[in-house]
Amino acid sequence: MKLPNYKTFLAVPILLLFISAGILITQYSQTGEWFQRSIELKGGTMITINTENRLDTANIERELREKFHPINVRETRSFGGYGTLIETSSEIDPEEILDELEAMGIETEDRSIETIGPSLGATFWSQAQLAIIIAFIFMGIIVFVIFRTFVPSVAVIMSAMSDMVITLALMQVFGIELSLAGLAALLMLIGYSVDTDIMLTSRLLRESEDKTLSDKIRRALKTGLTMTLTSIAALTALLLSAISPVLSQIAMVLIIGLTIDIMNTWLMNSVVLKWYCEKKGLI
């Protein structure tokens, strides 16, 4: 039986990249924003109510929406119990929401209120975008300095960029808002992505020539998958422990990103590098 040309594997990550771009474009056409942002990055008020027992967040959101808009209610868990997060506009008085909750029979004594103005949220957002741009610039410079060849360097950068785009698109699919914690996770994802890509590229371009190209890729695959799957296992444990909402979001975003990185590294970057080595006679 004739095996398929290895270059056809490129179709999978490229197709998923185009689908992800379509999701982000659709999000922008409908809302005017490429992705959902938390109140930390757009401004607003967050009310956190801690309880020993789980509250019916769907019913709370339905009741509050009759009097307040916009409103978003979600649940968090921790070792200490349950938390209910209520997000709304900074123009709405949080005391009015608390009064409504008490009228519904919900205790609100253990609560905290965080308000971020729209201008401060916009400042956080502009600084966050700048941080990601600077991270990509320095990452690109370091990659070009290390390998000093155009195709392998661009392959590493494109793989990291694809990880970011697809992860952001999947965050929209799963309803995960982009927050400061999510941005921290995306910056960490750049490091994870470049780490495995540099390892793969170094194995193929710099290891001794007594091994075949396929052997080098197999050895790199074994090392790379061990690194990534170990990280995913640790992050899954962190997510299931539900220590805090911040850590849970970081873990969730990184699990998505690292899963996508497996595909981009071994179905895109490795294919491009193998094609490059064959063209240059580095077999």
Buried (B, 14 or more C-beta within 10 A) or exposed (E): EEEEEBEEBBEBBEEBBEEBBEBBEEBEEEEEEBBBBBBBBBBBBBBBBBBEEEBBBEEBBEBBEEEBEEBBBBBBBBEEEBBBBBBBBBEBEBEEBBEBBEEBEBEBEEBEEBBBEBEBBEBBBEEBEEBBEEBBEEBBEBBBEBBEBEBBBBBBBBBBBBBBBBBBBBBBEEEBBBBBBBBBBBBBBBEBBBBBBBBBBBBBBEEEEEEEBEEBBEBBBEBBBEBBEEBBEEBEEBBEBBBBBBBBBBBBBBBBBBBBBBBBBBBBBBBBBBBBBEEEEBE
